[in-house]
Amino acid sequence: MLEIGEPDFPTAPHICGGQHPLLSGRVDKITHSLGLPGLREALPDYNNSKFNTELMPGQIVITSGTSPALP
């Protein structure tokens, strides 16, 4: 059965070998419910400079789709 959650076993080495370098160390652990903190901190800088906005990391939620974001 597939579902979201933290497994109690490590990801198989043959799967980890082909991962993107940014995912190193994150493949077999669940992320924060609001999204990766580093990404949430980086997005306001990009968005603010590109679109002249004043976003803060606390205003950003990164989800796996629309359903988890809806109250």
mmCIF file of the N, C-alpha and C atoms, coordinates in Angstrom:
data_MODEL
# 
_entry.id   MODEL 
# 
loop_
_atom_site.group_PDB 
_atom_site.id 
_atom_site.type_symbol 
_atom_site.label_atom_id 
_atom_site.label_alt_id 
_atom_site.label_comp_id 
_atom_site.label_asym_id 
_atom_site.label_entity_id 
_atom_site.label_seq_id 
_atom_site.pdbx_PDB_ins_code 
_atom_site.Cartn_x 
_atom_site.Cartn_y 
_atom_site.Cartn_z 
_atom_site.occupancy 
_atom_site.B_iso_or_equiv 
_atom_site.pdbx_formal_charge 
_atom_site.auth_seq_id 
_atom_site.auth_comp_id 
_atom_site.auth_asym_id 
_atom_site.auth_atom_id 
_atom_site.pdbx_PDB_model_num 
ATOM 1   N N  . MET A 1 1  ? 0.844   -1.182 0.000   1.00 0.00 ? 1  MET A N  1 
ATOM 2   C CA . MET A 1 1  ? 0.000   0.000  0.000   1.00 0.00 ? 1  MET A CA 1 
ATOM 3   C C  . MET A 1 1  ? 0.882   1.235  0.000   1.00 0.00 ? 1  MET A C  1 
ATOM 4   N N  . LEU A 1 2  ? 0.581   2.186  -0.869  1.00 0.00 ? 2  LEU A N  1 
ATOM 5   C CA . LEU A 1 2  ? 1.346   3.425  -0.945  1.00 0.00 ? 2  LEU A CA 1 
ATOM 6   C C  . LEU A 1 2  ? 0.581   4.543  -0.243  1.00 0.00 ? 2  LEU A C  1 
ATOM 7   N N  . GLU A 1 3  ? 1.282   5.286  0.569   1.00 0.00 ? 3  GLU A N  1 
ATOM 8   C CA . GLU A 1 3  ? 0.667   6.424  1.242   1.00 0.00 ? 3  GLU A CA 1 
ATOM 9   C C  . GLU A 1 3  ? 1.770   7.374  1.692   1.00 0.00 ? 3  GLU A C  1 
ATOM 10  N N  . ILE A 1 4  ? 1.401   8.562  2.086   1.00 0.00 ? 4  ILE A N  1 
ATOM 11  C CA . ILE A 1 4  ? 2.356   9.545  2.572   1.00 0.00 ? 4  ILE A CA 1 
ATOM 12  C C  . ILE A 1 4  ? 2.700   9.202  4.015   1.00 0.00 ? 4  ILE A C  1 
ATOM 13  N N  . GLY A 1 5  ? 3.972   9.246  4.335   1.00 0.00 ? 5  GLY A N  1 
ATOM 14  C CA . GLY A 1 5  ? 4.391   8.960  5.698   1.00 0.00 ? 5  GLY A CA 1 
ATOM 15  C C  . GLY A 1 5  ? 5.870   8.657  5.761   1.00 0.00 ? 5  GLY A C  1 
ATOM 16  N N  . GLU A 1 6  ? 6.390   8.468  6.932   1.00 0.00 ? 6  GLU A N  1 
ATOM 17  C CA . GLU A 1 6  ? 7.798   8.182  7.117   1.00 0.00 ? 6  GLU A CA 1 
ATOM 18  C C  . GLU A 1 6  ? 7.998   6.674  7.231   1.00 0.00 ? 6  GLU A C  1 
ATOM 19  N N  . PRO A 1 7  ? 8.750   6.074  6.285   1.00 0.00 ? 7  PRO A N  1 
ATOM 20  C CA . PRO A 1 7  ? 8.954   4.628  6.362   1.00 0.00 ? 7  PRO A CA 1 
ATOM 21  C C  . PRO A 1 7  ? 9.873   4.262  7.519   1.00 0.00 ? 7  PRO A C  1 
ATOM 22  N N  . ASP A 1 8  ? 9.799   3.008  7.929   1.00 0.00 ? 8  ASP A N  1 
ATOM 23  C CA . ASP A 1 8  ? 10.659  2.543  9.010   1.00 0.00 ? 8  ASP A CA 1 
ATOM 24  C C  . ASP A 1 8  ? 11.874  1.786  8.473   1.00 0.00 ? 8  ASP A C  1 
ATOM 25  N N  . PHE A 1 9  ? 12.179  1.986  7.182   1.00 0.00 ? 9  PHE A N  1 
ATOM 26  C CA . PHE A 1 9  ? 13.339  1.358  6.554   1.00 0.00 ? 9  PHE A CA 1 
ATOM 27  C C  . PHE A 1 9  ? 13.964  2.346  5.572   1.00 0.00 ? 9  PHE A C  1 
ATOM 28  N N  . PRO A 1 10 ? 15.276  2.239  5.339   1.00 0.00 ? 10 PRO A N  1 
ATOM 29  C CA . PRO A 1 10 ? 15.935  3.169  4.415   1.00 0.00 ? 10 PRO A CA 1 
ATOM 30  C C  . PRO A 1 10 ? 15.570  2.857  2.958   1.00 0.00 ? 10 PRO A C  1 
ATOM 31  N N  . THR A 1 11 ? 15.707  3.859  2.110   1.00 0.00 ? 11 THR A N  1 
ATOM 32  C CA . THR A 1 11 ? 15.482  3.667  0.686   1.00 0.00 ? 11 THR A CA 1 
ATOM 33  C C  . THR A 1 11 ? 16.570  2.761  0.122   1.00 0.00 ? 11 THR A C  1 
ATOM 34  N N  . ALA A 1 12 ? 16.207  1.880  -0.777  1.00 0.00 ? 12 ALA A N  1 
ATOM 35  C CA . ALA A 1 12 ? 17.162  0.938  -1.368  1.00 0.00 ? 12 ALA A CA 1 
ATOM 36  C C  . ALA A 1 12 ? 18.308  1.686  -2.055  1.00 0.00 ? 12 ALA A C  1 
ATOM 37  N N  . PRO A 1 13 ? 19.542  1.216  -1.880  1.00 0.00 ? 13 PRO A N  1 
ATOM 38  C CA . PRO A 1 13 ? 20.710  1.903  -2.464  1.00 0.00 ? 13 PRO A CA 1 
ATOM 39  C C  . PRO A 1 13 ? 20.624  2.111  -3.966  1.00 0.00 ? 13 PRO A C  1 
ATOM 40  N N  . HIS A 1 14 ? 20.049  1.162  -4.716  1.00 0.00 ? 14 HIS A N  1 
ATOM 41  C CA . HIS A 1 14 ? 19.971  1.339  -6.171  1.00 0.00 ? 14 HIS A CA 1 
ATOM 42  C C  . HIS A 1 14 ? 19.015  2.476  -6.553  1.00 0.00 ? 14 HIS A C  1 
ATOM 43  N N  . ILE A 1 15 ? 18.106  2.829  -5.680  1.00 0.00 ? 15 ILE A N  1 
ATOM 44  C CA . ILE A 1 15 ? 17.210  3.962  -5.926  1.00 0.00 ? 15 ILE A CA 1 
ATOM 45  C C  . ILE A 1 15 ? 17.916  5.263  -5.574  1.00 0.00 ? 15 ILE A C  1 
ATOM 46  N N  . CYS A 1 16 ? 18.617  5.301  -4.465  1.00 0.00 ? 16 CYS A N  1 
ATOM 47  C CA . CYS A 1 16 ? 19.327  6.509  -4.024  1.00 0.00 ? 16 CYS A CA 1 
ATOM 48  C C  . CYS A 1 16 ? 20.443  6.898  -4.982  1.00 0.00 ? 16 CYS A C  1 
ATOM 49  N N  . GLY A 1 17 ? 21.056  5.917  -5.642  1.00 0.00 ? 17 GLY A N  1 
ATOM 50  C CA . GLY A 1 17 ? 22.189  6.196  -6.518  1.00 0.00 ? 17 GLY A CA 1 
ATOM 51  C C  . GLY A 1 17 ? 21.863  7.136  -7.656  1.00 0.00 ? 17 GLY A C  1 
ATOM 52  N N  . GLY A 1 18 ? 20.634  7.162  -8.128  1.00 0.00 ? 18 GLY A N  1 
ATOM 53  C CA . GLY A 1 18 ? 20.270  8.005  -9.252  1.00 0.00 ? 18 GLY A CA 1 
ATOM 54  C C  . GLY A 1 18 ? 19.595  9.307  -8.853  1.00 0.00 ? 18 GLY A C  1 
ATOM 55  N N  . GLN A 1 19 ? 19.625  9.646  -7.601  1.00 0.00 ? 19 GLN A N  1 
ATOM 56  C CA . GLN A 1 19 ? 18.904  10.840 -7.150  1.00 0.00 ? 19 GLN A CA 1 
ATOM 57  C C  . GLN A 1 19 ? 19.632  12.121 -7.507  1.00 0.00 ? 19 GLN A C  1 
ATOM 58  N N  . HIS A 1 20 ? 18.893  13.173 -7.576  1.00 0.00 ? 20 HIS A N  1 
ATOM 59  C CA . HIS A 1 20 ? 19.450  14.497 -7.804  1.00 0.00 ? 20 HIS A CA 1 
ATOM 60  C C  . HIS A 1 20 ? 20.240  14.902 -6.567  1.00 0.00 ? 20 HIS A C  1 
ATOM 61  N N  . PRO A 1 21 ? 21.388  15.588 -6.730  1.00 0.00 ? 21 PRO A N  1 
ATOM 62  C CA . PRO A 1 21 ? 22.208  15.973 -5.562  1.00 0.00 ? 21 PRO A CA 1 
ATOM 63  C C  . PRO A 1 21 ? 21.455  16.764 -4.495  1.00 0.00 ? 21 PRO A C  1 
ATOM 64  N N  . LEU A 1 22 ? 20.454  17.554 -4.887  1.00 0.00 ? 22 LEU A N  1 
ATOM 65  C CA . LEU A 1 22 ? 19.701  18.341 -3.906  1.00 0.00 ? 22 LEU A CA 1 
ATOM 66  C C  . LEU A 1 22 ? 18.864  17.464 -2.986  1.00 0.00 ? 22 LEU A C  1 
ATOM 67  N N  . LEU A 1 23 ? 18.579  16.244 -3.412  1.00 0.00 ? 23 LEU A N  1 
ATOM 68  C CA . LEU A 1 23 ? 17.768  15.344 -2.598  1.00 0.00 ? 23 LEU A CA 1 
ATOM 69  C C  . LEU A 1 23 ? 18.600  14.498 -1.658  1.00 0.00 ? 23 LEU A C  1 
ATOM 70  N N  . SER A 1 24 ? 19.898  14.611 -1.736  1.00 0.00 ? 24 SER A N  1 
ATOM 71  C CA . SER A 1 24 ? 20.774  13.776 -0.921  1.00 0.00 ? 24 SER A CA 1 
ATOM 72  C C  . SER A 1 24 ? 20.421  13.907 0.553   1.00 0.00 ? 24 SER A C  1 
ATOM 73  N N  . GLY A 1 25 ? 20.196  12.769 1.201   1.00 0.00 ? 25 GLY A N  1 
ATOM 74  C CA . GLY A 1 25 ? 19.873  12.773 2.622   1.00 0.00 ? 25 GLY A CA 1 
ATOM 75  C C  . GLY A 1 25 ? 18.412  13.022 2.931   1.00 0.00 ? 25 GLY A C  1 
ATOM 76  N N  . ARG A 1 26 ? 17.583  13.270 1.928   1.00 0.00 ? 26 ARG A N  1 
ATOM 77  C CA . ARG A 1 26 ? 16.169  13.580 2.169   1.00 0.00 ? 26 ARG A CA 1 
ATOM 78  C C  . ARG A 1 26 ? 15.242  12.509 1.609   1.00 0.00 ? 26 ARG A C  1 
ATOM 79  N N  . VAL A 1 27 ? 15.762  11.541 0.916   1.00 0.00 ? 27 VAL A N  1 
ATOM 80  C CA . VAL A 1 27 ? 14.904  10.602 0.197   1.00 0.00 ? 27 VAL A CA 1 
ATOM 81  C C  . VAL A 1 27 ? 14.029  9.762  1.113   1.00 0.00 ? 27 VAL A C  1 
ATOM 82  N N  . ASP A 1 28 ? 14.550  9.315  2.236   1.00 0.00 ? 28 ASP A N  1 
ATOM 83  C CA . ASP A 1 28 ? 13.768  8.400  3.063   1.00 0.00 ? 28 ASP A CA 1 
ATOM 84  C C  . ASP A 1 28 ? 13.215  9.037  4.339   1.00 0.00 ? 28 ASP A C  1 
ATOM 85  N N  . LYS A 1 29 ? 13.041  10.321 4.345   1.00 0.00 ? 29 LYS A N  1 
ATOM 86  C CA . LYS A 1 29 ? 12.449  11.004 5.491   1.00 0.00 ? 29 LYS A CA 1 
ATOM 87  C C  . LYS A 1 29 ? 11.305  11.902 5.031   1.00 0.00 ? 29 LYS A C  1 
ATOM 88  N N  . ILE A 1 30 ? 10.333  12.039 5.870   1.00 0.00 ? 30 ILE A N  1 
ATOM 89  C CA . ILE A 1 30 ? 9.188   12.889 5.565   1.00 0.00 ? 30 ILE A CA 1 
ATOM 90  C C  . ILE A 1 30 ? 9.576   14.358 5.742   1.00 0.00 ? 30 ILE A C  1 
ATOM 91  N N  . THR A 1 31 ? 9.015   15.227 4.940   1.00 0.00 ? 31 THR A N  1 
ATOM 92  C CA . THR A 1 31 ? 9.315   16.657 5.038   1.00 0.00 ? 31 THR A CA 1 
ATOM 93  C C  . THR A 1 31 ? 8.332   17.343 5.990   1.00 0.00 ? 31 THR A C  1 
ATOM 94  N N  . HIS A 1 32 ? 8.629   18.572 6.324   1.00 0.00 ? 32 HIS A N  1 
ATOM 95  C CA . HIS A 1 32 ? 7.742   19.387 7.147   1.00 0.00 ? 32 HIS A CA 1 
ATOM 96  C C  . HIS A 1 32 ? 6.409   19.545 6.422   1.00 0.00 ? 32 HIS A C  1 
ATOM 97  N N  . SER A 1 33 ? 5.325   19.617 7.142   1.00 0.00 ? 33 SER A N  1 
ATOM 98  C CA . SER A 1 33 ? 3.995   19.690 6.522   1.00 0.00 ? 33 SER A CA 1 
ATOM 99  C C  . SER A 1 33 ? 3.799   20.949 5.683   1.00 0.00 ? 33 SER A C  1 
ATOM 100 N N  . LEU A 1 34 ? 4.573   21.991 5.930   1.00 0.00 ? 34 LEU A N  1 
ATOM 101 C CA . LEU A 1 34 ? 4.461   23.219 5.134   1.00 0.00 ? 34 LEU A CA 1 
ATOM 102 C C  . LEU A 1 34 ? 5.428   23.233 3.956   1.00 0.00 ? 34 LEU A C  1 
ATOM 103 N N  . GLY A 1 35 ? 6.276   22.214 3.838   1.00 0.00 ? 35 GLY A N  1 
ATOM 104 C CA . GLY A 1 35 ? 7.257   22.152 2.755   1.00 0.00 ? 35 GLY A CA 1 
ATOM 105 C C  . GLY A 1 35 ? 8.669   22.275 3.306   1.00 0.00 ? 35 GLY A C  1 
ATOM 106 N N  . LEU A 1 36 ? 9.658   22.069 2.449   1.00 0.00 ? 36 LEU A N  1 
ATOM 107 C CA . LEU A 1 36 ? 11.058  22.171 2.860   1.00 0.00 ? 36 LEU A CA 1 
ATOM 108 C C  . LEU A 1 36 ? 11.367  23.588 3.337   1.00 0.00 ? 36 LEU A C  1 
ATOM 109 N N  . PRO A 1 37 ? 11.875  23.746 4.565   1.00 0.00 ? 37 PRO A N  1 
ATOM 110 C CA . PRO A 1 37 ? 12.151  25.090 5.086   1.00 0.00 ? 37 PRO A CA 1 
ATOM 111 C C  . PRO A 1 37 ? 13.108  25.896 4.207   1.00 0.00 ? 37 PRO A C  1 
ATOM 112 N N  . GLY A 1 38 ? 14.159  25.265 3.674   1.00 0.00 ? 38 GLY A N  1 
ATOM 113 C CA . GLY A 1 38 ? 15.103  25.983 2.822   1.00 0.00 ? 38 GLY A CA 1 
ATOM 114 C C  . GLY A 1 38 ? 14.454  26.537 1.569   1.00 0.00 ? 38 GLY A C  1 
ATOM 115 N N  . LEU A 1 39 ? 13.554  25.770 0.986   1.00 0.00 ? 39 LEU A N  1 
ATOM 116 C CA . LEU A 1 39 ? 12.837  26.223 -0.204  1.00 0.00 ? 39 LEU A CA 1 
ATOM 117 C C  . LEU A 1 39 ? 11.867  27.345 0.145   1.00 0.00 ? 39 LEU A C  1 
ATOM 118 N N  . ARG A 1 40 ? 11.190  27.210 1.284   1.00 0.00 ? 40 ARG A N  1 
ATOM 119 C CA . ARG A 1 40 ? 10.254  28.255 1.707   1.00 0.00 ? 40 ARG A CA 1 
ATOM 120 C C  . ARG A 1 40 ? 10.987  29.565 2.013   1.00 0.00 ? 40 ARG A C  1 
ATOM 121 N N  . GLU A 1 41 ? 12.241  29.471 2.435   1.00 0.00 ? 41 GLU A N  1 
ATOM 122 C CA . GLU A 1 41 ? 13.027  30.683 2.706   1.00 0.00 ? 41 GLU A CA 1 
ATOM 123 C C  . GLU A 1 41 ? 13.582  31.288 1.424   1.00 0.00 ? 41 GLU A C  1 
ATOM 124 N N  . ALA A 1 42 ? 13.867  30.462 0.423   1.00 0.00 ? 42 ALA A N  1 
ATOM 125 C CA . ALA A 1 42 ? 14.439  30.954 -0.834  1.00 0.00 ? 42 ALA A CA 1 
ATOM 126 C C  . ALA A 1 42 ? 13.388  31.567 -1.762  1.00 0.00 ? 42 ALA A C  1 
ATOM 127 N N  . LEU A 1 43 ? 12.180  31.060 -1.745  1.00 0.00 ? 43 LEU A N  1 
ATOM 128 C CA . LEU A 1 43 ? 11.155  31.547 -2.671  1.00 0.00 ? 43 LEU A CA 1 
ATOM 129 C C  . LEU A 1 43 ? 10.810  33.021 -2.517  1.00 0.00 ? 43 LEU A C  1 
ATOM 130 N N  . PRO A 1 44 ? 10.704  33.569 -1.309  1.00 0.00 ? 44 PRO A N  1 
ATOM 131 C CA . PRO A 1 44 ? 10.395  34.997 -1.210  1.00 0.00 ? 44 PRO A CA 1 
ATOM 132 C C  . PRO A 1 44 ? 11.463  35.877 -1.869  1.00 0.00 ? 44 PRO A C  1 
ATOM 133 N N  . ASP A 1 45 ? 12.740  35.514 -1.720  1.00 0.00 ? 45 ASP A N  1 
ATOM 134 C CA . ASP A 1 45 ? 13.795  36.307 -2.346  1.00 0.00 ? 45 ASP A CA 1 
ATOM 135 C C  . ASP A 1 45 ? 13.593  36.372 -3.851  1.00 0.00 ? 45 ASP A C  1 
ATOM 136 N N  . TYR A 1 46 ? 13.355  35.222 -4.461  1.00 0.00 ? 46 TYR A N  1 
ATOM 137 C CA . TYR A 1 46 ? 13.145  35.172 -5.907  1.00 0.00 ? 46 TYR A CA 1 
ATOM 138 C C  . TYR A 1 46 ? 11.881  35.939 -6.292  1.00 0.00 ? 46 TYR A C  1 
ATOM 139 N N  . ASN A 1 47 ? 10.779  35.631 -5.628  1.00 0.00 ? 47 ASN A N  1 
ATOM 140 C CA . ASN A 1 47 ? 9.502   36.241 -5.970  1.00 0.00 ? 47 ASN A CA 1 
ATOM 141 C C  . ASN A 1 47 ? 9.518   37.757 -5.738  1.00 0.00 ? 47 ASN A C  1 
ATOM 142 N N  . ASN A 1 48 ? 10.110  38.181 -4.628  1.00 0.00 ? 48 ASN A N  1 
ATOM 143 C CA . ASN A 1 48 ? 10.150  39.613 -4.311  1.00 0.00 ? 48 ASN A CA 1 
ATOM 144 C C  . ASN A 1 48 ? 10.974  40.385 -5.336  1.00 0.00 ? 48 ASN A C  1 
ATOM 145 N N  . SER A 1 49 ? 12.093  39.824 -5.778  1.00 0.00 ? 49 SER A N  1 
ATOM 146 C CA . SER A 1 49 ? 12.923  40.539 -6.754  1.00 0.00 ? 49 SER A CA 1 
ATOM 147 C C  . SER A 1 49 ? 12.307  40.512 -8.143  1.00 0.00 ? 49 SER A C  1 
ATOM 148 N N  . LYS A 1 50 ? 11.659  39.423 -8.511  1.00 0.00 ? 50 LYS A N  1 
ATOM 149 C CA . LYS A 1 50 ? 11.089  39.296 -9.856  1.00 0.00 ? 50 LYS A CA 1 
ATOM 150 C C  . LYS A 1 50 ? 9.765   40.039 -10.007 1.00 0.00 ? 50 LYS A C  1 
ATOM 151 N N  . PHE A 1 51 ? 8.934   40.010 -8.968  1.00 0.00 ? 51 PHE A N  1 
ATOM 152 C CA . PHE A 1 51 ? 7.591   40.570 -9.079  1.00 0.00 ? 51 PHE A CA 1 
ATOM 153 C C  . PHE A 1 51 ? 7.341   41.773 -8.170  1.00 0.00 ? 51 PHE A C  1 
ATOM 154 N N  . ASN A 1 52 ? 8.381   42.249 -7.496  1.00 0.00 ? 52 ASN A N  1 
ATOM 155 C CA . ASN A 1 52 ? 8.274   43.412 -6.620  1.00 0.00 ? 52 ASN A CA 1 
ATOM 156 C C  . ASN A 1 52 ? 7.180   43.218 -5.555  1.00 0.00 ? 52 ASN A C  1 
ATOM 157 N N  . THR A 1 53 ? 7.253   42.086 -4.857  1.00 0.00 ? 53 THR A N  1 
ATOM 158 C CA . THR A 1 53 ? 6.305   41.783 -3.791  1.00 0.00 ? 53 THR A CA 1 
ATOM 159 C C  . THR A 1 53 ? 7.031   41.816 -2.459  1.00 0.00 ? 53 THR A C  1 
ATOM 160 N N  . GLU A 1 54 ? 6.323   41.581 -1.377  1.00 0.00 ? 54 GLU A N  1 
ATOM 161 C CA . GLU A 1 54 ? 6.909   41.565 -0.035  1.00 0.00 ? 54 GLU A CA 1 
ATOM 162 C C  . GLU A 1 54 ? 6.499   40.298 0.709   1.00 0.00 ? 54 GLU A C  1 
ATOM 163 N N  . LEU A 1 55 ? 6.749   39.152 0.093   1.00 0.00 ? 55 LEU A N  1 
ATOM 164 C CA . LEU A 1 55 ? 6.407   37.877 0.731   1.00 0.00 ? 55 LEU A CA 1 
ATOM 165 C C  . LEU A 1 55 ? 7.413   37.522 1.818   1.00 0.00 ? 55 LEU A C  1 
ATOM 166 N N  . MET A 1 56 ? 6.940   36.775 2.810   1.00 0.00 ? 56 MET A N  1 
ATOM 167 C CA . MET A 1 56 ? 7.783   36.255 3.885   1.00 0.00 ? 56 MET A CA 1 
ATOM 168 C C  . MET A 1 56 ? 7.677   34.725 3.842   1.00 0.00 ? 56 MET A C  1 
ATOM 169 N N  . PRO A 1 57 ? 8.705   34.005 4.315   1.00 0.00 ? 57 PRO A N  1 
ATOM 170 C CA . PRO A 1 57 ? 8.641   32.540 4.299   1.00 0.00 ? 57 PRO A CA 1 
ATOM 171 C C  . PRO A 1 57 ? 7.398   31.976 5.006   1.00 0.00 ? 57 PRO A C  1 
ATOM 172 N N  . GLY A 1 58 ? 6.919   32.640 6.031   1.00 0.00 ? 58 GLY A N  1 
ATOM 173 C CA . GLY A 1 58 ? 5.742   32.172 6.753   1.00 0.00 ? 58 GLY A CA 1 
ATOM 174 C C  . GLY A 1 58 ? 4.457   32.250 5.952   1.00 0.00 ? 58 GLY A C  1 
ATOM 175 N N  . GLN A 1 59 ? 4.491   32.917 4.807   1.00 0.00 ? 59 GLN A N  1 
ATOM 176 C CA . GLN A 1 59 ? 3.313   33.032 3.955   1.00 0.00 ? 59 GLN A CA 1 
ATOM 177 C C  . GLN A 1 59 ? 3.296   31.988 2.841   1.00 0.00 ? 59 GLN A C  1 
ATOM 178 N N  . ILE A 1 60 ? 4.284   31.107 2.824   1.00 0.00 ? 60 ILE A N  1 
ATOM 179 C CA . ILE A 1 60 ? 4.428   30.138 1.743   1.00 0.00 ? 60 ILE A CA 1 
ATOM 180 C C  . ILE A 1 60 ? 4.192   28.727 2.267   1.00 0.00 ? 60 ILE A C  1 
ATOM 181 N N  . VAL A 1 61 ? 3.386   27.974 1.535   1.00 0.00 ? 61 VAL A N  1 
ATOM 182 C CA . VAL A 1 61 ? 3.148   26.567 1.830   1.00 0.00 ? 61 VAL A CA 1 
ATOM 183 C C  . VAL A 1 61 ? 3.408   25.800 0.532   1.00 0.00 ? 61 VAL A C  1 
ATOM 184 N N  . ILE A 1 62 ? 4.204   24.742 0.630   1.00 0.00 ? 62 ILE A N  1 
ATOM 185 C CA . ILE A 1 62 ? 4.502   23.911 -0.530  1.00 0.00 ? 62 ILE A CA 1 
ATOM 186 C C  . ILE A 1 62 ? 3.855   22.552 -0.289  1.00 0.00 ? 62 ILE A C  1 
ATOM 187 N N  . THR A 1 63 ? 2.962   22.153 -1.194  1.00 0.00 ? 63 THR A N  1 
ATOM 188 C CA . THR A 1 63 ? 2.232   20.902 -1.006  1.00 0.00 ? 63 THR A CA 1 
ATOM 189 C C  . THR A 1 63 ? 2.475   19.943 -2.162  1.00 0.00 ? 63 THR A C  1 
ATOM 190 N N  . SER A 1 64 ? 2.008   18.739 -2.012  1.00 0.00 ? 64 SER A N  1 
ATOM 191 C CA . SER A 1 64 ? 2.115   17.735 -3.055  1.00 0.00 ? 64 SER A CA 1 
ATOM 192 C C  . SER A 1 64 ? 0.957   17.818 -4.042  1.00 0.00 ? 64 SER A C  1 
ATOM 193 N N  . GLY A 1 65 ? 0.110   18.786 -3.884  1.00 0.00 ? 65 GLY A N  1 
ATOM 194 C CA . GLY A 1 65 ? -1.029  18.974 -4.775  1.00 0.00 ? 65 GLY A CA 1 
ATOM 195 C C  . GLY A 1 65 ? -2.029  19.938 -4.163  1.00 0.00 ? 65 GLY A C  1 
ATOM 196 N N  . THR A 1 66 ? -3.159  20.115 -4.802  1.00 0.00 ? 66 THR A N  1 
ATOM 197 C CA . THR A 1 66 ? -4.132  21.086 -4.301  1.00 0.00 ? 66 THR A CA 1 
ATOM 198 C C  . THR A 1 66 ? -4.895  20.577 -3.086  1.00 0.00 ? 66 THR A C  1 
ATOM 199 N N  . SER A 1 67 ? -5.207  19.315 -3.027  1.00 0.00 ? 67 SER A N  1 
ATOM 200 C CA . SER A 1 67 ? -6.007  18.788 -1.909  1.00 0.00 ? 67 SER A CA 1 
ATOM 201 C C  . SER A 1 67 ? -5.383  19.048 -0.543  1.00 0.00 ? 67 SER A C  1 
ATOM 202 N N  . PRO A 1 68 ? -4.058  18.808 -0.352  1.00 0.00 ? 68 PRO A N  1 
ATOM 203 C CA . PRO A 1 68 ? -3.482  19.079 0.972   1.00 0.00 ? 68 PRO A CA 1 
ATOM 204 C C  . PRO A 1 68 ? -3.500  20.561 1.356   1.00 0.00 ? 68 PRO A C  1 
ATOM 205 N N  . ALA A 1 69 ? -3.625  21.451 0.363   1.00 0.00 ? 69 ALA A N  1 
ATOM 206 C CA . ALA A 1 69 ? -3.601  22.882 0.659   1.00 0.00 ? 69 ALA A CA 1 
ATOM 207 C C  . ALA A 1 69 ? -4.974  23.428 1.026   1.00 0.00 ? 69 ALA A C  1 
ATOM 208 N N  . LEU A 1 70 ? -6.016  22.706 0.702   1.00 0.00 ? 70 LEU A N  1 
ATOM 209 C CA . LEU A 1 70 ? -7.362  23.187 0.990   1.00 0.00 ? 70 LEU A CA 1 
ATOM 210 C C  . LEU A 1 70 ? -7.757  22.875 2.419   1.00 0.00 ? 70 LEU A C  1 
ATOM 211 N N  . PRO A 1 71 ? -8.380  23.865 3.104   1.00 0.00 ? 71 PRO A N  1 
ATOM 212 C CA . PRO A 1 71 ? -8.804  23.613 4.495   1.00 0.00 ? 71 PRO A CA 1 
ATOM 213 C C  . PRO A 1 71 ? -10.016 22.715 4.578   1.00 0.00 ? 71 PRO A C  1 
# 
